[in-house]
Amino acid sequence: MRLGVRELYVHYGEGMAASQLKIPAAKAGTARNMNTIAKLAELAAKA
């Protein structure tokens, strides 16, 4: 787990679905995987 300026980075080694990790601060945000982030960055670069 790492903190960013406005983000929290969590690596789920065995996948997010089976994790018992609870992050109270994450309830106010959204979750995105790195594939989604890469695609969003690609789309933004084309705009």
C-alpha positions in Angstrom: 0.0 0.0 0.0 1.3 3.5 -0.9 -0.2 6.9 -0.5 -0.2 9.4 -3.4 -1.2 13.1 -3.3 -4.9 12.3 -3.8 -4.7 8.6 -4.3 -4.1 5.3 -2.4 -2.3 2.6 -4.3 -3.0 -1.0 -3.2 -1.5 -4.1 -4.7 -3.7 -7.2 -4.2 -1.3 -10.1 -4.8 -4.1 -12.7 -5.0 -6.8 -10.4 -6.4 -9.2 -7.9 -4.8 -12.2 -10.1 -4.6 -10.8 -12.5 -2.0 -9.1 -9.8 0.1 -10.2 -9.1 3.6 -8.5 -5.7 3.6 -10.8 -2.9 4.7 -9.9 0.7 3.9 -12.4 3.1 5.4 -11.1 6.1 3.4 -11.8 4.2 0.1 -15.5 4.4 0.6 -15.5 8.0 -0.6 -13.7 7.1 -3.9 -13.6 4.7 -6.7 -11.3 1.8 -7.6 -9.5 1.4 -11.0 -7.1 -1.2 -12.1 -3.9 -0.3 -14.0 -5.3 -1.5 -17.3 -8.2 1.0 -16.9 -5.8 3.8 -16.0 -3.6 3.1 -19.0 -6.7 3.2 -21.3 -8.0 6.4 -19.8 -4.6 8.0 -20.2 -4.5 6.9 -23.9 -7.9 8.3 -24.5 -7.0 11.6 -22.8 -3.9 12.0 -24.9 -5.9 11.7 -28.1 -8.4 14.5 -27.0 
